[in-house]
Amino acid sequence: MVIAHDESNSGWYEAHTLQCGSCAARESATQGDGKTPYKPAPGEKVYTTLNAADKAAAQLRRQASRR
């Protein structure tokens, strides 16, 4: 039997949360404007990319502010 479905393990699991930055950006981009819901175009897929240059610049600014 699978461990998660074994009744003797009931009550031994803890739930945890974390925020995925990529998912947060995607969900923010697809919330709509508050008046009308977001409606994707046929075949539209929303994906995220990491802007490494902006991330590196932000890290440098944080390091400089700590000095």
C-alpha positions in Angstrom: 0.0 0.0 0.0 1.2 3.5 -0.7 2.5 5.3 2.4 0.2 8.4 2.0 -2.9 6.2 1.8 -2.0 3.9 4.7 -4.5 4.6 7.5 -1.9 4.0 10.2 -0.1 7.1 8.9 -3.1 9.4 9.4 -2.2 12.4 11.5 1.5 12.1 10.9 1.7 14.5 8.0 2.3 18.2 8.2 1.3 20.8 5.6 3.8 23.4 4.5 3.6 26.4 2.2 6.0 28.3 0.1 5.7 30.9 -2.6 6.9 30.1 -6.1 8.1 33.4 -7.7 7.5 32.0 -11.2 3.9 30.9 -10.4 3.2 34.3 -8.7 4.3 36.2 -11.8 2.2 34.0 -14.1 -0.9 34.2 -11.8 -0.5 38.0 -11.6 -0.3 38.3 -15.3 -3.5 36.3 -15.8 -5.8 37.9 -13.1 -7.4 40.4 -15.4 -7.9 44.1 -14.5 -10.4 43.5 -11.7 -13.4 44.4 -13.9 -13.1 41.8 -16.6 -11.5 38.4 -16.1 -8.4 37.4 -18.0 -9.4 35.4 -21.1 -6.5 33.8 -23.0 -6.5 33.9 -26.8 -7.0 30.4 -28.4 -3.9 28.4 -28.0 -2.2 31.1 -25.7 0.1 29.7 -23.1 1.5 31.9 -20.3 5.1 31.1 -19.2 7.7 32.8 -17.2 11.4 33.5 -17.7 14.1 34.5 -15.3 15.5 37.9 -16.1 19.1 37.1 -14.9 20.4 40.6 -15.7 17.7 42.3 -13.5 18.3 39.7 -10.7 22.1 40.2 -10.7 21.6 44.0 -10.6 19.2 43.7 -7.7 21.7 41.5 -5.8 24.5 44.0 -6.4 22.3 46.8 -5.1 21.5 44.8 -1.9 25.1 44.0 -1.3 26.1 47.7 -1.8 23.4 48.8 0.7 24.7 46.5 3.4 28.1 48.1 3.3 
